[in-house]
Amino acid sequence: MRKMILKSGMWCVLLVGVIALVLSLCGPGEVRAVSEHLFIPGIGSAVIDGNIDPTEWAAADSYALTMTTSTMTGTLYVMQSLTDLYLGFTIDDDEFTTGEKFGLYGDALQFEFDDDNSGLLYDMGENKVTIFAADPFYRDAHFINTTGSSTPDIAVGGETNGVGMSGRYGDKNHYELRFPLCSGDSYDFCLGPGSIVGLRIKYYDMVPDNGGFVYTAHLYPGSDITSLVTIKLFALYSYLPLIRR
């Protein structure tokens, strides 16, 4: 009986391994895009309160660079859990503006996703998430044309998924995002083990000007729609249970 149970368990583990291998070979894990930097997320989670706490984000993979059309340094932090993608971003802006202009509510950060890792932004239906410095603070949207226009998912029968928050800590502006790997909403991406997703970040720096506001855009890693970083999720077979005798 003990031998039969052991053999049965070994066959189950072998079956899971085969499934994981097929997913990794046939899924969207192949790197097709030209990436400025490949992130391998650490495994962890964080409280989304607009403060990138070093303890909470200790497991994150991170990469800092001088943003395009800017002297400011942006740093991206990437983690994941089994269900969610965690993105944190800090930028050494000298202020944290909370005014409104043209639908931007203060200093705003946009995560522009290349869902299928094609190497090109603005494919119709791909994800765009914005975190603002003021209410409403968060918007879950998707691209509706190849010029970069977007609409909120909830405006066309979808859902607002994920949560984001911003804040000012020390000499930096902080932005935190938690977004489901596969929400089930047709307007969101659905990422599996070993998936690779492209990303560009756009930061709108808003400053007071003659009783109103003006803003400039700064980009990470670059201004071209093919200038992306990529994030590779962990593969299922990396977490197979150990066989115990």
Secondary structure, DSSP 8 states (H G I E B T S, - for coil): -HHHHHHHHHHHHHHHHHHHHHHHHHSTTS--S-EEEEE--EE-----SS---TTTTTT-EEEEEE-BT-S-EEEEEEEE-SSEEEEEEEE--S-----EETTEESSEEEEEEETT--S-S--TT-EEEEE-SSTT-EEEEEE-STT--EEEGGGGT----SEEEEEEETTEEEEEEEEESB-S-TTS-B--TT-EEEEEEEEEEEEEETTEEEEEEEEES-SSTT-EEEEE---GGGG------
